[in-house]
């Protein structure tokens, strides 16, 4: 997991610098803004986990900034910073959605505890999302499909490397099917009778990662009520797939390197060395060489995982596979939803062939799933694929981000006939967030 | 000023017991593996004094130390008896330039809650731990989650007593990486 990203908003340089310095030494990624206006600009292009906002600022006040931030993203955690004597403003801030406040200068104890508490809560929320996503992933991408030259090269490569026990690094953009390729290698290897154990290193909160990978002994920490095997142990005799390896922390990189070198590890709280025999396949959409240059990925680990590597082609590089993939997804979703379709119209297919698919196969899959849900005819038509609607491709000029979000949420709700669970899934947000956005924009079902 | 040398300078600021400085110097040499030397760079830190808080702001002291230290000095650890603060916090035991050259540790609060029986040895242990901790930041080490690691951030004095005088295995490796990057220790 990447570090906690914190935005400090304070019009006093000295405060920004001292707070920023302390948080950096505590291992957080810190950005600073000298005003509410600058903070809003930064928020347009960056995602932050926590905002630390001074209440009293020249220009836009901290309270005004809080309101604006919460309008755009009710889930972001905002901590207000205040001086003695302005407690009433802090109480008002809490009523407006601030998660806490600090009186400056803070006691070092207070600041550390507060940040830790927020990070812990956010990690818990991420864990819940991960568990949901993991469940969903199990039902997706059941096979690799493709007749293009690019995919034939991939198939040939898999055939060649599968019988060996070499460590493999699979690179490629998000949604290109790196996990599928890893499974295909495993299925064609001498370890195919053994387990295929995957872990998404980018989705598991840092505090759970160690126990997930290495397992733990009963009593190793508060929640360790029983002994638990980690994924390394579960992968014994089979293949360990480390997805999104570019996202793991420096500490975990050190642990992984040691395991990959020695093939021996310890459960958390354990004293017995455990030997595990597994093949390692890793995947990433990051440029690891650039990450090494930035100092966020260890060079020694890179050489350990990058014995053999290959890149999964982007969907735009193998457009001839689109009809085959689209047809496959159509049949699957048609069956799942019990809505029979004859196929995809020529116009819809032409549009699909012209589109660049930045989200790759996953985006295509989502588009077909959506079309099956909203489609009224026997064939999928361009209008059933929201990404091809004129308003999607050419957003009306001068529409604010807020208006755009409101319009998009309304469209999705109408398309699903206000099915909250399905809408939340299509929007890739949780239901609580969807409910809060419906309330915020005062959206109502047409009667 | 960037330090291209290989020496760690221990620099007493004001009136500091030479025995304490010597003890710190020996510990820094043991943990970091670099040659050390002891020399005052700065005697008067009144420029950093804040009359409202009756404390000294540590950040400008670090900047001054960095400017004053000769080029053959790789890192500086200053030792002072004055109470230090950074504007956002009520107090600090020390401060360091993350990945930079200068660090400082204050003895002012490290004598708190010491039982008379614990004596000088316990006080020295605290000073050495916080000195290594602050200097560790100049080698790019961040606060560590391991409660026993010397890079663990201590919110109160009992935390300082609880942690060990050593880097955990993660911090040791990260420290080794940085030493290698700097060209050996």
Interface residues (C-beta under 8 A of the other chain):
Chain A: X12 X14 X15 X17 X18 X19 X21 X22 X24 X25 X26 X27 X104 X105 X106 X107 X108 X109 X111 X112 X113 X250 X251 X254 X298
Chain B: X59 X85 X86 X87 X88 X89 X90 X91 X92 X95 X96 X98 X137 X142 X143 X145 X153 X155 X156 X169 X170 X173 X174 X177
